[in-house]
Amino acid sequence: MTLLMGAVAYDPKVVTIWGGFRSWLRARGLPFDFVLYSHYERQVEDLVAGRLHAAWNSPLAWLRAERLAKAAGRGIRPLVMRDTDRDLHSVILVRGDSTFEKVSDLKDQTVGLGAVDSPQATLVPRSFLREAGLTPGENVTVKRFDVGVGLHGDHIGGERDAARALLAGEVAAAAIIDVNHLQFSREGTLPSGRTRVLAQTPAYDHCNMTVVDTAPQDLVGRFGELLLSMSYADPEVRPLLDLEGLTMWQEGRSTGYSLLDAAVDEEGFYDADGRVTTGEYRP
């Protein structure tokens, strides 16, 4: 039997990444292959139905898989995750010359967000705004940048557009994930001194390798062992890890998703059984 994993093709490099992992894993005796998806919803449904053994899931996809699995009497677990998927934050940016001092000062202003299904640039920030007493559509306006809908924020198009809108004065603030804030600063999208961080959300986790209980457990165990054994010091391995954006794989955990889980419920994005219930989302 071959261990079959699903991944979403959010960028052409995904083929290069998982093609490289496939060669590396097969060279170590693991029969492994992957299937690419155009969006996360179908991937999650196939995982829970047992058509996949594993899936490289966004945090939002993990939460839907968890709900679907519970409703179906199935079990899933996060096998591994990248070191770069732990303890991330979203930040609320404002222009450097603005007078805003706290999130509640954005009352009656417009905040730029990412795509409708972006955990880090829409769902978590909207919940964060509500915590500060700002209700989108009532006492604060949100302007979404719906780039790559269905990819769950696994791209930076919407966040980059929100950052540009902030600089252009089209919005008073913008929400992006902290790692993209650093990247936008390095690449010049956010020139030094032009913006500042008004606030940041509590920490949350991002992607994980989700496995289902119908998968062959011996292959799943070997899959996890091999990934955890990958060393950044290995010249054969380092290019693969660089492409996938990590320096080491770590044991998966499910404890870092409560913030997003609450936001999903607040937004009515999925119901308790994992059905898509928001009317604005069409992947």
N, C-alpha and C positions, 0 to 999 in steps of 0.2 A: 504494500500500500504506500501511496505517496502522501505526505503531509501537504495539504492545500491551503494556502493563505490568500486572503483578499487584501488588496490595497487600492486606494483611490488615486487615480491619475490626475492629480491637481496640477502637474507640471510634466513636460516631456522627460525630465531627468528621473522620474519615478521608474521608468523602464530600465534605465542604466543602473539605478540603485538596486532594485530587487533582482535584476539579472545578475549583478555582481554578487549579491548575497546568495542567490541560487547556486552559482558556480562554487562559491566558497563552502557552502553547506554540503553540497553533493560530494565535493572532494573529501569530506570528512565522514562520508557514509550515510548521510541523512537524505532519503528520497524526498525531495522538496520541490514544489512548484508554486506559482502564484497566478492569480487572476486579477485583472485590473477593472475597476469600476469607474463610471463617470460621476457618481455621487454616493454619499454614505448610506442613504436610506436603503437602497437595494442590497448593499454589502451587509448591513446589519441583519436584514431579513434573511438573507442566505445563510449567514452564520448561525443564527438561532434555529433555522430549519434544518441544519446539519449538512448543507451543501458545501460549506467550508469548514475547515478544522480550526482555523485561526484567522484573525483580521487585525490589520494595523488600523486602529480606531482613533478618531478624534475624541476629545472628552465628551462632546455632545453625543457622538455615536456610541460611546461606552454607556452613557446613561440610558439611551434608547434600548440598547442591547440588554441591559440589566432589567429594564421594565418588560420588554418582550419575553425574555427568558423566564422571568417569574410568572408571567401570565400563562406561558406554555408549559410550565413545570420542568423547565430545563435549568441547567446550572452553567454559569460562565465565571471566568476569573481573569484578572489581569496577570499574564504570565511574566512579562518584563516591560520595562519602560526605559526611555533614555534618561541619562543624568540631567539633561536639559529640559525634561518634562516636569520636574518637581519644583514646587514652591515658586510659581510665577505670579506676577501681578499685572493688572491693567492700570494704566495711568490716565489721569485727566489732565490734558495739556491746555494751557491758555497762552496767549501772546505775552511776550516778555514785558511789554509796557502796559498791560492791563492792570486794573485796580482790584481784581478779584482776589480774595484772601482765603476763602473756603468754598466748598462745593455749593452750599446753600446760596451763595452770592450769585449763582447762575440762574436764579429765579427769573422767569420771563425772557431768558436768553435762548439761543439755539445751540445745541450740542451736536457735533458731527460724529456719526458712528459708522461702523463697517457694515457688512452684509447682514441681512435679517437673521441668518443662521450662524453668525460668528459668536462663539462663546466669549472670546476675549475683548471684542470690540463692540458688541451689542448686548448680548444677554446679561453678562455679569455687570457691565457698566450701567445698564438700565436699572438693575436691582440696586446698584450702589447709589444711583441718583435718588431712588425711592427712599433708601435709608436716610438720605440727607433731607428728606421732606419734599423732594421734587418729583412730581408725577408727570411722566411724559404724556403730552397731549392736553395737559391741564395747566400747570404752572411752569412748564419748560417744554420747549419744542425740540424734537430730535430730527435730524436730517441724516437719513441712511444713505450709504454708498454701496449699492447692491452689486458688488463685483463677485463673480464666481459663486453664485448661489448654489447650494448643494454640496459645496466643498468644506463647509463648517469652519470657515476662516483659515483653512490650510493654504493660504496665499496671502499676499499683503496688498493687493490692489485696492480694496475698499479702505483699508487703514491709511494707505499712502494718499488716497484721494481726500480723506477726511483731514489729514495733516496739511495738505495743500490748501484746502478750503479754509483752514484756520489761518494760515499765513495770508491768504487773499482777503480776509475779513468777512468771509461768507458765513462763518460760524464763530461763536464766542469761545468755544472749547471743542476739543476733540478727544475721543477715547481710543487708545491703542494699547497693545501689549508691551510690556517693558523692553523685551528683546527687540521689537521693531522700533521702539523709540531710539535705542542705541544704534540700530542699523541706519535709520533715517538721518540720524545726526552724523554718522560716519560718511554717508554717501552724499550729504549736502541737501537732502530734501528739507531738513530742518536746520538751517544755518545757526551757528553758535550765537546764543543770546537773543534769538528771535522768539523763542518760546520758553516756557518753564513748566514744571510739574506742579499743578495745583493740589493734587491728591493722588493717592494710590489705593487700590482695593486690597483687602486681605489676600493672603496667598492661596493659590489653587494649583492643581496638577493639570497637565495637558494630556498628550496621547499615551496610549498603552497598547500592547499586543494582547488582544483578547482571545481566549480559547474557550471552546464549548465542551460540555461534558460528553458529547457523542464522539469526540475526536479520539483516535487511538492514543492511549495514555503513554505508551512507550515512546512513540514518535514525538509527542508533545514534550515529554521529559527531556529527550535528547535535544530537541529544538531549543528549549530553554537553557540547557547546559552549554550548548555551543555558542549561543548568543552571549551568555554571561562570561564565556571564556575569551571573547575577543579583546585583544589588547591594542591600545592606541600606539604602543611602542612597536607593533608589528608592521613593517612597511607594506605588507600585502593587505592588511586590514585597514590601515589608516585612511586610504582614499574612500573606502566604503563608509566609514564612520563620519568622515568629513562631509560627504554628500548627504548623509542622513542627519547631520547636525548633532552629533554627540561625541563624547570622548570615551564613554563606557556605558554598557547596558547595566541596569540595576533591576533587582527583584520588583515585580509589579506590586502596586498597592491600590486599594480602593478608597482610602481615607481622605484623599485630596479633592473630592468632587462635590462636597456638600454645598459649597457656594453656588456652583452652577446648577445643582439639583434644585435648590430653592428658587433660582432665577427661572428655570424651566417651568416650575409650578406657578410662579407668579405670572408668567407670560402666557400660560396655557399652551406651551409649545408642543408638548406631548402629554397625553393623559397617563394615568397610572398603569395602563396596559401597554404603553409604548406606541399608541396610535398618534399620528400627526394631527394635531387639533388646532393649530394656529391657521387662520385663513390667509395669512400673507405669505406663506411659504410654499413655493412650488419648485422643487429641485428639477 
